[in-house]
Amino acid sequence: MKPFVKFGFKAIGIIGGALISIVKLLPMLAPEKPQQKQDKRIIKI
């Protein structure tokens, strides 16, 4: 039973590390959207 427990903890650690690295890479891979300029002009009638 012990070998399976050790393998389980190691596998969870490897999967967790992979998920963390993927989450860190996602913002870099996402296309950057141009910032919209808000029109601050006031039209008085």
C-alpha positions as CSV (number, residue, x, y, z in Angstrom):
1,M,0.0,0.0,0.0
2,K,2.9,2.4,0.8
3,P,4.3,2.5,-2.8
4,F,0.9,3.6,-4.1
5,V,0.6,6.3,-1.5
6,K,4.1,7.7,-2.3
7,F,3.3,7.5,-6.1
8,G,0.0,9.4,-5.4
9,F,1.7,12.2,-3.6
10,K,4.4,12.6,-6.2
11,A,1.8,12.5,-9.0
12,I,-0.3,15.2,-7.3
13,G,2.8,17.3,-6.9
14,I,3.7,17.0,-10.6
15,I,0.2,17.7,-11.7
16,G,0.0,20.7,-9.4
17,G,3.3,22.2,-10.7
18,A,2.1,21.7,-14.3
19,L,-1.2,23.5,-13.6
20,I,0.6,26.4,-11.9
21,S,2.9,26.8,-14.8
22,I,0.0,26.7,-17.3
23,V,-1.9,29.4,-15.3
24,K,1.2,31.6,-15.3
25,L,1.6,31.3,-19.1
26,L,-2.0,32.0,-20.0
27,P,-1.9,35.8,-19.6
28,M,1.2,35.9,-21.8
29,L,-0.4,33.9,-24.5
30,A,-3.7,35.8,-24.6
31,P,-3.9,38.4,-27.4
32,E,-3.6,41.9,-26.0
33,K,-6.7,44.0,-26.6
34,P,-6.1,47.6,-27.5
35,Q,-7.4,49.9,-24.8
36,Q,-10.4,51.9,-25.8
37,K,-10.2,55.6,-25.5
38,Q,-13.2,57.0,-23.7
39,D,-14.5,60.2,-25.2
40,K,-14.5,62.8,-22.4
41,R,-15.9,65.6,-24.5
42,I,-19.1,67.2,-23.2
43,I,-21.6,68.4,-25.7
44,K,-23.7,71.3,-24.5
45,I,-26.9,72.1,-26.3
